[in-house]
Structures are given as C-alpha cells and as structure tokens.
Amino acid sequence: MEFELKGALKKYRRMRSWRRAGMAIMAVGAMSAPWLLDLGRTDTLICWFGAFTLWTAGELEMRLKTIQIRLAGMNDQLNALSGRDPEQGPDADLILELNDW
C-alpha cells in the first residue's frame, strides 16, 4: 500500500505543478494580449481583470483540493483508530483523493 501512496503523491505533485504552470502561462498571455493586439484602455482593463479572475479561481481550486486531501487523510486515520472498514487499506481515501485529477 505504501508504493501506491507514494505513486499517488508523485502524480499529485506533478499534476499540481503542471496546472500551476499552465495557469501562469495563461495569465501572462491574457495580460500581454492588449499590447500584442494594440487594444484600448478599457480592453486592457478587461483582459487584466479576466487574467486575475482566472488565476484566483485556479488558486482557489487548488486550495480546496488540498483541503479535500487533508480531510481524506483524517478520515483514514479515524477509520484506522475505530477499526472500521478493515478490508480497505490504511490510506484508501487519501489515495482516491490524490488520484482524482
């Protein structure tokens, strides 16, 4: 079970870094679009606001995913302490959350 948890953690970290890099590229693209397309002042503000909104939504989603992972780990610990679900592994819920991308 440890190998599955290690693999799930590696996949989670890799997907998180790819997602963060993708969001950064999109934000920089949206912020530089007004200069590349020679847009006006209002269009520039709209592009910047859109980039900020997308970046904020992406960061919020990653924070919520982190909270879900922590709660799944706590649920696994509670199940282990109470002796419920012995047929599942010790980190079953955590592995499911880590692989849910």
C-alpha positions as CSV (number, residue, x, y, z in Angstrom):
1,M,0.0,0.0,0.0
2,E,2.9,2.4,0.6
3,F,4.0,2.1,-3.0
4,E,0.5,3.1,-4.2
5,L,0.5,6.1,-1.8
6,K,4.0,7.2,-3.0
7,G,2.9,6.9,-6.6
8,A,-0.3,8.9,-5.9
9,L,1.7,11.6,-4.2
10,K,4.1,11.9,-7.1
11,K,1.3,12.1,-9.6
12,Y,-0.5,14.7,-7.4
13,R,2.6,16.9,-7.2
14,R,3.3,16.6,-10.9
15,M,-0.2,17.5,-11.9
16,R,-0.3,20.4,-9.4
17,S,2.9,21.8,-10.9
18,W,1.6,21.4,-14.5
19,R,-1.6,23.1,-13.6
20,R,0.2,26.0,-11.8
21,A,2.5,26.4,-14.8
22,G,-0.5,26.4,-17.2
23,M,-2.3,29.0,-15.2
24,A,0.8,31.2,-15.1
25,I,1.2,31.0,-18.9
26,M,-2.5,31.8,-19.5
27,A,-2.3,34.7,-17.1
28,V,0.8,36.2,-18.7
29,G,-0.8,35.7,-22.1
30,A,-4.0,37.4,-21.1
31,M,-2.0,40.3,-19.5
32,S,0.2,40.8,-22.6
33,A,-2.7,40.4,-25.1
34,P,-3.6,44.1,-25.0
35,W,-0.1,45.2,-26.1
36,L,0.2,42.5,-28.8
37,L,-3.3,43.3,-30.2
38,D,-3.0,47.0,-29.8
39,L,-6.2,47.3,-27.7
40,G,-7.5,50.3,-25.9
41,R,-7.5,51.2,-22.3
42,T,-10.9,49.6,-21.5
43,D,-10.0,46.3,-23.3
44,T,-6.7,46.3,-21.4
45,L,-8.6,46.5,-18.1
46,I,-10.9,43.7,-19.1
47,C,-8.0,41.5,-20.1
48,W,-6.2,42.2,-16.8
49,F,-9.4,41.6,-14.8
50,G,-10.0,38.3,-16.7
51,A,-6.5,37.1,-16.0
52,F,-6.8,38.0,-12.3
53,T,-10.1,36.2,-12.1
54,L,-8.8,33.0,-13.8
55,W,-5.7,33.0,-11.7
56,T,-7.8,33.4,-8.5
57,A,-10.2,30.7,-9.5
58,G,-7.3,28.3,-10.2
59,E,-5.6,29.0,-6.9
60,L,-8.9,28.6,-5.0
61,E,-9.5,25.3,-6.7
62,M,-6.0,24.1,-5.7
63,R,-6.6,25.2,-2.1
64,L,-9.9,23.3,-2.0
65,K,-8.2,20.2,-3.4
66,T,-5.6,20.5,-0.6
67,I,-8.4,20.7,2.0
68,Q,-10.1,17.6,0.5
69,I,-6.8,15.7,0.7
70,R,-6.2,16.6,4.3
71,L,-9.8,15.6,5.2
72,A,-9.3,12.2,3.4
73,G,-6.2,11.6,5.4
74,M,-8.0,12.4,8.6
75,N,-10.8,10.1,7.7
76,D,-8.4,7.3,7.0
77,Q,-6.8,7.9,10.5
78,L,-10.2,7.8,12.1
79,N,-11.2,4.6,10.3
80,A,-7.9,3.0,11.5
81,L,-8.4,4.1,15.1
82,S,-12.0,3.0,15.2
83,G,-11.4,-0.3,13.4
84,R,-14.0,0.4,10.7
85,D,-13.5,-1.0,7.1
86,P,-10.6,-3.4,7.7
87,E,-10.9,-4.7,4.1
88,Q,-9.8,-1.3,2.8
89,G,-6.2,-0.3,3.0
90,P,-4.9,2.2,5.6
91,D,-4.8,5.1,3.1
92,A,-7.7,4.2,0.8
93,D,-9.5,7.5,0.9
94,L,-6.3,9.5,0.6
95,I,-5.2,7.6,-2.4
96,L,-8.6,8.1,-4.1
97,E,-8.4,11.9,-3.5
98,L,-4.8,12.1,-4.7
99,N,-5.7,10.3,-8.0
100,D,-8.8,12.4,-8.6
101,W,-7.4,14.9,-11.2
